[in-house]
Amino acid sequence: MSKPPHTPKPDKTACAISGREWPRRQLVNLETVRPSLVDRIRREHPDLAHDALIAREELARYRALYVEELLRDETGEISALERRVADSLATNEMLSENVEAEFDEKRTFGEIVSDHLANFGGSWLFILSFLMLLGIWIAFNLARGDQTAFDPYPFILLNLILSCIAALQAPIIMMSQKRQEAKDRARSLNDYQVNLKAELEIRHLHEKLDHLISKQWQRLAEIQQLQLESMQDRRK
């Protein structure tokens, strides 16, 4: 019985920071990291070589630390919200949330009823229906006269009903408005998180591109210098 072919394991290299061995694709050359992040890493590991290999896990951890310190320097202190943004940069976590769906899922029966009543109370259907009911009420009682009308002029029962409706409608509308304010507050915090992360990511990309372009120009200059030396040697 023939043995199955042996598949070679991928070559592993030790991380220059943690010493753990990782597959080569999980390691990053320190030369390709933006200088500001390299400076942050060298504060704890000053003996790192300029071409040291660092695990992506360690790089993500130092990126989160760097972002936290950056936010602390700019704002004086870092909030839990900003710390979450810093951690999301390290873990590539999605911060955008569907606030509307989250609030709809957590609504109680009373909140659902208050929302529907508030929507109905602020519509033209309610206004026209209420005016029609008032007109019918007043016309019916005027037509029946003071002796047989169930609510003769000056319509004391109608005034009592209107007062009760106004007294109940106001807190119902306030309940719905409080939920809307909480929803708007959650939406603003979510927008702030996403915008802050996008700003930090763009800053990171700019710094990395500038660094890579600078390194590329250095290599091109070295290649050009080698070509000039080679041409001079041929002339001799």
N, C-alpha and C positions, 0 to 999 in steps of 0.2 A: 504494500500500500504506500503510494507516494505521499510525501509530506507536502502540505500547502506551501506555496512560495513565501519566503520571508519578506515582509515589507519593512524596509529600513525606517527607523524612527527619525523624525525631523531633528536636525542639529539644534542643540540648545546652547545658549550662552548665558552667562551669569550677568545679572543686573549690577551695574556699578554702585548702586545705592544699597539695595537690600541684600545682594549676594545670591538671591534665588535664581535658579536657572529657568529660562523662558525660551520658547521657540523664537527663531530669529525675526519672524514677522511681528512678534509682540514687543520688540525692542525698538527704540528710537535713538538715532545718533544725536548727541548733544549739539552738534554743529547746526542741525536743522531747527533747533528750538530758538525762539525769539530771545534776544539778549536779556530783556528784563526778567523773564522767567529763569533764565540761566543764572542770573545774579542772585535770585531768591534761592535757588538750589545750592549755590556755592556758599551761601551764608551758613549752611549746616554741613556742607561737604566741600570744603575749600580745596581738597586735593584731587578733585575729579579732573581727568584729562579732558582736553578740548574735544576729543572725538569719542568720549565714553558712551557706552550703550546703556540706556535707561529703560526700564519696563514702562509700558503705557500706563499701568496701574499707578506706579509711583509718580509719573508725570502728571496724571490726573489729580492725584492728591496734592501735589505742590501747586498745581494750577488753582485748585480751590483755596489753598492757603494764600496764594498771591492775590486772588480776587478779594478775599475777605480783608486783607491788609490794605488793598487799594481803596475799597469802600470805606474802611475805617479812617483812612487818611483824609478822604474827601468829605465825609459827613461827620467825623468826630466819634461816631459809634455805629455799630452794625446791628440792625434789627433781625428778628427771626426770619422775616420775609426776605431780606437781603442775603442772609446766610443760606436760605433755601436756594436762591438764585445761584450763589457761588457753588453749592453742592451740585446743582443741576448741570453746571458747566463741566464738572468733573465726571459725572455719571451719564451725561447726555440725556437727562430726563426731560420729558416734555412738560412745559409749564402751562400751556394754554388749556383752559377748561371751558366746558359748556355751562355757563352759569345759569342760563334759563332752565336747562334740563335738570340741573341739580336742585334748584329751588322748587321746580314743579314736583319732583319726586318726594320732597320732604314736606309738602303741604299737608296740613291736617284737614279734616272735613270742615271745621269752622272757617279756616282760611280760604278754602275753595268757595264756600258759600259767600263769604264777605267779598271776595274778588268779583264773583258774578253779580252780587247786589250792587257793588260800587260801579261796575261797568254799565249795568242797566240804569242806575240812578243818574249817570252822567250822559245819557243818550237822548236823542230826539224822540225815540219811541216812548220813553218814560214821560217826557214833558208833554207830548201830544196826548198820550193816554190819560195823564193826570188832568189836563185841561178839559178833556172831553168828560171825564168823570165829574169834575166840578160843575161843568155846565149842566149836565144831566141832573145832578143833585139839586142845584139851585132852581132849575126850571121846574123840576117835579114838585118841590116843596112850595114854590110860588103858585103853581097851578092848583095845588090842593087847598091852599088857603091856610089861615092861621088855626082854624078849628080842627082840620083833619090831617094836616101835615105832620110827619114824624119829627121834622126838624124845622120848625117855622123860623121866619126872620127874627133875629139876626144870625141864625144858623150857629147856635152854640155848640151843637154836637159836631158840626163840620170843623169848627175852630179847634175843638178838642182833638179830633182825629188828625188834623194838620199838625198840631203841636206834637202829638205822639210820633208821627212819621218823621218830623224834623229832629226830634230828640233821639230816635233810633238810627236815623240815616247818618248823622254826623259821626258817631263812634265807629260805625261800620266802614265809612269812607276813610277814617283815620287809621283803622286797622289795615286796610288795603294799602294806604300810603306808606305806613311803616314797613310793610313787607317790600314795597317797591324801593324805598330808600335803602333797605338792607341789600336788596339785589343790586342796586346801582353801586353801593359801596364795594360789594364783592367783585363786581365787574371792573371797577376802577383799580382795585388791588391786583386783579389778574392782568389787566392791561399794563400796570406798572411793572409787574414781574417780567412779562414778555418783552416790554420795551427795554428794561434794564439788561436783560440777558442778551437781546439783540445788539445793544450798544457795546457791551463788553465783548461779544463775539466779533463785531466789526473792528473794534480796536485791536483785538488779538490778531485778526487776519491782516490788518494793515501793518502791524509790527512784524508779523511773520513774512509777509511779502517783501517788505523793505529789507529784512535781514537776508532773505533768499536772493534778492536782486543784488545786494551788496556782495554776497559770497560768489554769485555768478560772475559779477564784474571782476572780482579778484582772480577767479580762475581763468577768465578770458585774458586778463592782463598777463598772468603767468604763462599761458599758452603762447600769447603773442611774443613775450620775451624769449621763450624757448625757440620759437621760429626764427626770430631775429638772430639769436646766437648761432642757430644751425646754419642760417644763410651766411653769416660771417665766417664760420668755419669752412664752408664750401669754397668761398672766395680765396681763402688762404691756401 
